[in-house]
Amino acid sequence: MSQPSSLNTPPPPWLNQQWTQVPDYIAIENCHEMAQSRDGRVFLSVDHPENNILIFSPDGRFLDSWTLGYDGCHGLTLFEEGGIEYLLITQTGVVEIDGVISKGRGEVVQATLDGKVIRTFANPFELGIYHPGLTYNPTETCVAPNGDIYIADGYGASFIHCFAPDGNYKFSFGGTENAPAANSLINPHGIAIDHRPAAKGGQPLLVISSRKQSSFKFFTLAGEFVKSIHLPGVYPCRPVIHGSLLYCGVCWSGPVVSDIDLENYASRRDNSGFVLAIGEDGKVTRAIGAKPPVYIAGVLQPMEAEENSPFHHVHDVLPLSSGTLLVSQWRGQQSLPYAISI
């Protein structure tokens, strides 16, 4: 399967839309998350039940694929335990057919790199912490230095659930009930460990994309709110820490929303995604596929995609050691990851 053209305009010179191709028998709906193993292989989650995980070489050669049969395969986190690499995979339980969205019950599994499931994490209903009116539709995970695993219920009740390395439940935080309080979360689509404070003698933090609040929110590993970065007009996906920068894909941009009135969120624009790089001071340092960031009196003004942007809905980014940034897209005309030189 060759790559489709993203839009009807030629791609800019810094963008490689032909980083990879897959055989015609590989079916793709949407690309979601990416991760890279020690040996350099790139793992990509897609939501077609015949091909949940696609595997590529660092230079984009298709190597293999496997599936868990998920129709909502989404989050993908690679981590080590006892010197062995594993994947954490989220099945959202959310399915869209002919524009109609239905929510089943999602799950999170730990799997080997060749697709053997070794653990399924208890869901909040099994743990007795969700009442029947809530839904569980996890979108992403991350793993702390002590081995604790955090699960973001990004399409469900917007809580973060923490599990010990042995899989036992520890605690939860977040949720929408106390919005607009600083520690509230609305659509926590992505989550990651921010190791940058530890390099300066501090403690690592959780950084969470609270997408319907157009924000990245930082918490201690115990779930205590620390700070936030507000990105007006931006609806961010998973934060990806690389060096001193926080990279993220922006799935949509458009009208500014508030915690109290989310009506404008429904007016977000299709095909309005881009890529952001954010410094440790919380300022946007680079906007790829977007108009340049503007700050007035230190406050970021609403951002939007540039005209003729090559992107549709950017869902994840993956910095490679080669200096390449891979970009995956949801609703990207079934495109495979693009490559950007950074």
C-alpha positions, 0 to 999 in steps of 0.5 A: 500500500503506497502513501496517499497524498495528505492534501491536494498541494505538494508536501513541503521539503522538510516532510517525507510522506513516503517514510514507509509502505506496507503490503496491500494485505495490511488493512489500516483505518487510523494510526494511533501511537508509536514506540521504539524498542532497544533494537530500533524497531518502530511499533505502531498501533492501528485500529483495524482488527486484522492488524493492531500492531505494525512493526518497522525498521528504523529506516521505514521498512515494513517488518511484521504485524500482529493483532489482538483483534481490537477494533479500538486499539489506541495507546501504546507504551513500551517499557522494561521489566526485569530486563525484558521489553513489554508493550502496554496496549489500550483498547478504548472500547469506542467504535464509530460506524457511519458517524455514530459513536458507541462506547463499550468497555475498554481494557488495558493489557501488557503484552510481549513484543510479539503479541502474547498477552501476559496481563490484563489490568482490572477495570474500575468496575471490577475494582468497585470504584466506578458507579454504573453511570460511568464508562471506562474507555482508556486511551493511554498509559505510562510507567514510572521509574518505580514500575508503577503503571498509570492508565488514563481513562481519556474517553471514559470518566477522565480519571487516572488509575495507578497500579503497582508493578505487580498489577494491584490497584493503588489509587486514582485521581482527576475526573471531571466532577471538580472542574474547573479546579486546577486538578480536574481533567477533561478528556485526559487523552495522553499521559507520560513521565516527565524526567526533566525535573529529575535531571535538575535534582527534583522528582519526575512528574506526570504530564497529562494532556487534558484535551478538552481543557486545551492544556497539559497538566503536571502532577506528582507521581502521587497525583497532586497537582503541580502546574499547567500549560494552557494552549488556547485553540489546541487540542493535544494528544500524548506528550512526548518528552525528548531532551529538554522539549515536550513534543505533541501531536495536535489532533484538532485546532479551532475555537477556544474552550473553557472548563465551564462551557465546552460548547466550542469544542464541538466546533473544532475544525477538521483537518486542522492538526499540527505538531508542537514543541514546548520548552521547559518554560512552558513556551511553544518553541516550534509549531510545525504545520501551524501559524507561528506562536504569538505571545502578548504579555507572556500569554499565548494567543489562540493557535491554528493550523497554517493554510495548506498544512500537510496534516489532517489530525496528528495523533502521535510523534516519535523522535528517533535517534537519527534526528527524525520525528515520526508523525502518525495521524488519525483520520489521515486518509489511511496514511502511514507515519510521515517523517520530519527532520528536526 
